[in-house]
Each structure stands twice: as C-alpha cells, then as structure tokens.
Amino acid sequence: MEKVVYLLWRDAQTSQEEFSHMLRTDVADKLIAIGARGLQVNVADQAVESAAKLRQVNTRPPIDGFLSLWVDSAIEKLRQPFDVVIADAVARMAGYLVTESQPIRNTRYPSIAGERTAGFAQLAFLKRPPRLAPDAWLDMWHNHHTQVAIDTQDTFLYVQNVVIRSLTHAAPAYDAIVEECFPAAAMTDPYAFFNAVGNEDKFQRNVGAMMESCGRFIDFDKIDVIPSSQYIVKSPAA
C-alpha cells in the first residue's frame, strides 16, 4: 500500500465550507468507491480561522486543502482514476508519493470516521535548504529534531511525510510535509502551543529550543504553514 498526498486549491467562487463539505462527502465517496484504502481530508475552514496568525505563505496562491490517499499502487495507470476524481472537483491540485512516519499517534483524541478531529492540524510544507545534502538534511530532521519537537510542543499527533517524487505536472518542489495536531487552545495561546501554560521559563526554553532546531534544517522564508481541520474519512488501518 502506498500513500499519496494531494495539495488542493479551490475555485474562488467556492466557499471554504462548501469546499470542505464537498471533499468529505462527494469526493470521498467516489474515491472510496473506486478502491481507496484510506482517506484523510484537511481543510483551512472556519473552525481554524482563529489560528490565522500561525499561517505562513510562501507558495502562491495559498494552499486551501490537503488530501491523503492510501492506495494499493501509485503507478500512474492505476492511480489515474483517483487523480481524475480529485482534479474534477478542484481548481488545481498537486500530487506527491510520500513515505509516512508517525512519531506520535493520536491516542489522546481518537478520530471518529467522518468527523472533525479535536483541536487543529498544523501542516508544514518543507523544502530542503541547498546548504544541506539530502542524507544530512534527513538525519538532522528525523534523528535530531524529532525529539525536540516532541519535548517542546503539546502535540497529540505527529506525522512526517518524506516526498519521494511529485506525481503531477508543475507540483511545487516540496521535500517533506509535516502534520502536527494540537489542542484547540493552541490556536490562539502560544503557551498552550509550546506546552508551557503558566510557566514563563519553560515557555522561553521551549520556544528557543524549537526555533534553534528548526533553523538547522529549515529556511523560514521557504516554508508554508497552514492551520487546518482534520477529518479521517476512512482509516487505512480499517
């Protein structure tokens, strides 16, 4: 089984809520009917508007949604029916084959099929800095930064997707896509985000450690960060 990630852009005439509903119902039903093994939808909808200050945009136009699809094979001929369903529903899409690692599984707020996951999901789209060789960049991220992120933030889900290759024409050149779920309070309270409510010293330590670690393998003027609502429509483990 392979995981394919699609970045999605909506038509300007389609509202955020219409876009979200369509992806989770019409589009999801069609994808599952043709053989999707698993399906997750993330959308920047009204439920995460209060997290707008966390958004960072370096790719234009900004990404509106994110769809994770688990399939038997991502070979082009076998994947094409899924691409067609998605392309017909959006203004633009970009697809990537990824490998998925989950340093933190969501056991705190277990998802219910088709319903919104508690809190919010922060999506980060990374480009490897030219100063780092691919192996060194991956080692720095996976073997050094992962524990720092776990220790300094109040995340209840942490997913690292390494991009193997792009699958669609003119897809933005990302090297990795990160999914991190936080409690709702973290949308507006940085102390909640950095797991330091009521503790100024811990907050400063956590922010400093996180920013120092990120700076080693991320160029902040190249990253895209999107707060989103997460919906597990069909778990790949089901």
Helices and strands as residue ranges (DSSP letters): E 2-9, H 16-22, I 23-27, H 28-33, E 38-43, G 46-54, E 65-71, H 76-87, E 92-104, E 120-126, H 134-140, I 141-145, H 146-152, E 157-166, E 176-182, G 184-187, H 190-193, H 200-217, E 224-234
